[in-house]
Amino acid sequence: MSDTQWTDVGTVEALKQKSLQEVNCGTRSPSLISTFVTSGICNHVGGPLGTGTLDDYVVCPWHYLGKFHRETGARRGGI
């Protein structure tokens, strides 16, 4: 039997309201980016990526240095 645990983070309708958001998964707060899930923490100084901005890149709201491609996770400039 698998030790995978599922966490309900909301309805599809509610999650569609924002293209970038934090979701609560127990002790973790990953970022939901459209249909992708990533770490919710910027590796610069731990800023909350889910409250940042989104275009092609997720941008950390603390220093605007952490920029990560929305699909590949590739870092751009800054840190």
Secondary structure as the mmCIF struct_conf table of DSSP 4:
data_model
#
loop_
_struct_conf.conf_type_id
_struct_conf.id
_struct_conf.beg_label_comp_id
_struct_conf.beg_label_asym_id
_struct_conf.beg_label_seq_id
_struct_conf.end_label_comp_id
_struct_conf.end_label_asym_id
_struct_conf.end_label_seq_id
HELX_RH_AL_P HELX_RH_AL_P1 VAL A 12 LEU A 15
TURN_TY1_P TURN_TY1_P1 LYS A 16 GLN A 17
BEND BEND1 SER A 19 SER A 19
STRN STRN1 LEU A 20 GLU A 22
STRN STRN2 CYS A 25 CYS A 25
TURN_TY1_P TURN_TY1_P2 GLY A 26 THR A 27
STRN STRN3 ARG A 28 ARG A 28
HELX_LH_PP_P HELX_LH_PP_P1 PRO A 30 PRO A 30
STRN STRN4 SER A 31 ILE A 33
TURN_TY1_P TURN_TY1_P3 SER A 34 THR A 35
STRN STRN5 PHE A 36 THR A 38
BEND BEND2 GLY A 40 GLY A 40
STRN STRN6 ILE A 41 ILE A 41
TURN_TY1_P TURN_TY1_P4 ASN A 43 VAL A 45
STRN STRN7 PRO A 48 PRO A 48
HELX_RH_3T_P HELX_RH_3T_P1 LEU A 49 THR A 51
BEND BEND3 GLY A 52 GLY A 52
STRN STRN8 THR A 53 LEU A 54
BEND BEND4 ASP A 55 ASP A 56
STRN STRN9 TYR A 57 VAL A 59
TURN_TY1_P TURN_TY1_P5 PRO A 61 HIS A 63
BEND BEND5 TYR A 64 TYR A 64
STRN STRN10 LYS A 67 HIS A 69
TURN_TY1_P TURN_TY1_P6 ARG A 70 THR A 72
STRN STRN11 ARG A 75 ARG A 75
BEND BEND6 GLY A 77 GLY A 77
#
